[in-house]
Amino acid sequence: MAIVAALSLPALGMSSGPGAYNSNDELTVKYGCSCHNNGAPSDRAVVMVTGVPLMYEPSEMYQLTIRVADSLTLSGGEGNTHAGFLLSSDAIGNFSWSEDQEIRYADGRSDDASHSETSTDGVWLISWLAPSEDVGSVQFWLAGNSVDGAGIPDDMDYWNILSFTINSPGTITTEESGATLETRTISVGTYDSLFLIEVSEEQLEKERQDALADRVFSQGNLFYWTSLTALIIGAVLQKEILERKYDDGPDFLASELAYPQAFRRSVTSVVSFYLAISWANTDSPLVFQGVDFTDFASGTAFLISAWAAYGVYRTILAARTEPKVKDVL
């Protein structure tokens, strides 16, 4: 069952927030994602933040509302409905949020904030506590992606980045009410993508077909690996049962051969397990031709580790087998 679960993981796309660095070892929040949409930003991803003051006051708390969406969905079309974000102030001030928000600190950058689960409404409420003293203007970066939920970082996933600055105390004066300093809304996306987008029937059909193909691929991948693993485990169990039923087993293996073989298989199992754990927890995905193979690689490494461990068990059985006449000769 452990092997089945390990090999099924590559077929499931479960986002718990992006890593701080992309596959190019650059800050994701500043340089963008290298997986979704072949690593290219798209104006179709609308990234917006409201409640941004023009300047901050020391130790003041500001409520920010982050909104990430597919512009096609905003215009009433059938676009992407899942979204995520990554927010950074370069460790100036502190982010906080209520427990009901699916937000966490970003992996690799504990002062940045990220989603912990993809959101279907693409709206998050997050508070920023200004520094306790004047540290100058504060630069923010906000990256957001709108995905189709197929579990694969493909061309149907869009991302975009915006940056904004909150000025230092006393740098802006106004004769208007103080509310004007608290109601700024900042967004990224062309005017056409925000308000005038028109999608043809052909484009809608293409997107529907692409989504269908991605869904078939994802489900087929899941069934393939699950079936293959079940067949392997079934064959191994059948062999073990038949060996015990007919008092049969592996051929005798002399100790001078068994020890080196057990050592090699043990090392293979340990190294593969280490690689599997490392790849499963990496912040830098293993990308080839724009496709993230991290889950596939970690699942395969888990299988190799389990298979090598089983090989150690078979080596021990062979070493304990009573030698026959031909073995002695």
N, C-alpha and C positions, 0 to 999 in steps of 0.2 A: 504493500500500500504506500510505503514511503517513496519507492521508486516511481510508482504511478503518479503520485502527487508532484514529485520533482519534475517529471517529464511533461506533465500537463501545464506547468507554470508558463513555458514559453508561448502557449497559445492564448493566454489571458492577458489583456492589457489593463492593469490596475494602477492608475496614477496616484501617487502619494506626494506629489509635488516635485518640481525639477531640482536637480542638483545645482550647486552654486556655480559650477563650471561646465561648459559644454565640451563636446568631443575635441575641440581645438584648444582646450585648456584656457579658454577665455571666460570672463564673467558672463554668465547667461543674461543677467539683468541689464548689462550694458551692451553686449554684442549679439545677443539673441540666441535662439535655438538652432542647433546644427542638424536636427533630426526632422522635425516637422516641415512640410512643404519644401523639401530638399534644401533646407537651411536658409530659405529666402523669406524676408518679411512680406506681409501682404496688407494692403489697405482694407481688405475685406474684414480683417480682425479689428474691431473697434475697441480701443482701450481708453477708459475714462476714469477720472477721479474727481470727486466733488468735495467741497468743504475745505479747500486749500486756502490758507490765509496768504495775503500779500507779504506779511512779515510776522515773525513770531515774537512772543514775549517769554522771557526766561521762566522755565518750570511750568509753563502753561500747557494744558492738555488740549489737543485738537482731534476732532472726530473726522476721519476720512472715509468716504464711501467709494469703493472700487467697483467698477462695472466693466466686464469683458463680454463681448458678444460678437456673433457673426452678423455683419451688416445686412445680409440677406434675410436672416431671421428677424432683425429689427424692422425691416421694411415689410414684414408680413409673409415672406416666402418660407420655403422649407429648407432652411440652412442648418448649420451645426447648432447643437443645443447644449453642449458640454464646454466648460471653460475652466481655466486656471490662471494663476498670477504669481508674480515674484516681485517684491517691493524692497528697495534698499535706500538708505540714507547715508551710506558709508559709515555706519556705526555712530552717527551723531544723533543724540536723542535716543528714545526707546519706543519700540512698538509694543502694544498690548491689545488684547481683544477678550471678549466674553467667551465663556466655556462652550456656548452653543455654536460658536463659529468654527467651521472646519479649517482652521488656520494653525500653522506650526512655524517654528523657526527653520530656516533653510539649512539643508545639509551642507556643511563646509563653510557656512557664513552664519554664525549663530546670532548675529544682529539683524539679519534680513528676515523678512516674513514671506511665507509661501502658503499656498493651499495644502491641506492634508488629504483632501478628497476632491475630485472634480465636481464642480457645481453645475446644476441644471439651470439655475437662474443667472449665474455669473455675477452675483452681487455679494460683496463682503464689507463688513463694517470693522474698521481698525482704527485704533487711537495712537496718536504720536505725541509723546511727551517731549517738549522742547528742552534743550540743554539748560542747565541751571545758570548759565552766564552767556554773555554775548560771545559767540565763536565765529561770527561772520555769517555770510549767506550759507544756507544749507541746500545742497544739490540732492535731488531725489531721482531715482530711476524706477520705472514701472514697466515690467514686461507681462504681456498677457497672451494666452492662446485660446482659440476657439476650435474645438475638435469634434469629429463626427461620432466618437465613442466606439469606433470599430476595434480599438485596441492596437492599431498599427499606426506608426508615425508616417502617414502617407501624404499625397498631394492634396487631400481633402481637409487637412488640418492647417489652420492659419494662425500666425502670430504677428505681433507688432510690439513696438517699444515707444514709450514717451518718457521724456525727462522734464523736470520743472524745478524751479528754485523758489525757496522761501527766504525773503530778505531778512537781514539782521534787524534787531530792535532800533527804532528811531530813524530808520532810513527813509521811511515813507510818511508823509503827512497829508491829511485830507480834512476838508471842512465838512465832509459828509458824515453820516452816522458810522459808528464802528462796525456795523453789520457788513459794510462794503468790503471789509478786510477778511470776511469769513465765508463768503459765498462764491468764491472763484471755482469755476469748473474748467478742467483741462482735459482735452481728448486728442487722440491721434486717429487719422483716417481722412481720406480726401472727402471733399464736399459731395462728390458724386456717390461715393460708397456709403456716405451717411444718409443722404436725403434723396438722391435722384437715381438710385440703382434700378436698372431694368434688366431683368433676366429673361432670355428667350426660352421658349418651350424646349428647344434643342438642348440648351444648357441645363435646364432642370432635369430632362431625361438622362443626360450624360451623368449628372451628379447622382441620380437615382440608381443608374446602372453601376456606377463606381462603388456606391455604398453597398449595393447588393453583392458585387464581386468581393469586396473586402469582407463582408459578413460570411460569405461562402468559404473564403480562404481561411478565416479565423476559426470557424466551426470545423472545417475539414482538417485543419492543423491539429485542433484539439482531439478529434476522433482518431486521427492517424496515430498520434503519439500514445494516446491511451490504449488503443487496440494493440499496437506493437509491444508496449510494455506488458500488457496483460498476457500476450502470447509468450513472451520471454519468461515471465514469472510462472506461467502455467507449465511450460516445458520443463523448467527447473524443478518445480514441485513434483511433477509426474516422474521425473528421473529419480528423485530422492525416494519417493514412495516405492517405486519398482525395485530399487536397489535394496531397500529394507525388506520388502516382501520376498524376494528371491535370494536373500542373503548374499547379495552381490555388492560390488563397490569398485572404486578405482584400483588400477594395478599398483602393485608394490613399488614404492619409490625409496631408494636408498637415502640414508640421512645426509650423505655428502652431496646429494643432488637436491634433497628436500629443503635444507636450510637456505641455500642461495635462492631457490625458487620462491620460497615463502618471503624472504627478505625483499626480493624485487617486487613481488605483488603487494606487499605491505607498503613499500615506499610509493608505488603507483597509486594505491588507494588513498594514502595520506595526502600526497601532493594534489591529486585530483579533487579531493574534498576541500583542501585549502583554496584551490583556484575557484571552485564552485562557490564557496562562501564569499571570496573576494569579489568575484564578478557579480554576484547577487546583490552586494552592498556597495558597488562602485558608484561614484558620482559622474564618472566619465564613461558614457556608453561605448560599446564596441560597434562602430558603424562601418558598414561597407556598402558602397553604391547607394548611400542615402538611407539604408535600412539598418535598424538597430538589432544586432544579433546578441545582445547581452544575455537576455533570458534564454535563448537557444543554447548559447555556449555554457551557461551555468547549469542548465538542465542536463546537457550532455556530460559535463564534468561530474555531476552527481551520479549519473548512470555508470560511468567508468569507475568511479570510486567504489560504488556498491558491487560492481562486477569483479573488481580486483579483490575486494574483501571476501567475496564468495570463493575466489580462487585460492586465497589463503586457507580457507576452511577445507577445500578439496585437497590441498597439499598436505594438510595435517592428517586427513583421512588416509591418503596414500602412504604417508610415512608410518602410520600405525597398522597398515594392512599386513597380514602374515605373508611372508615371502613363499612363493611356490618353488618347485624344483628348478624350473627354468630361470627363476630370479637368482637362486643360489649359484647355479652354474654360470 
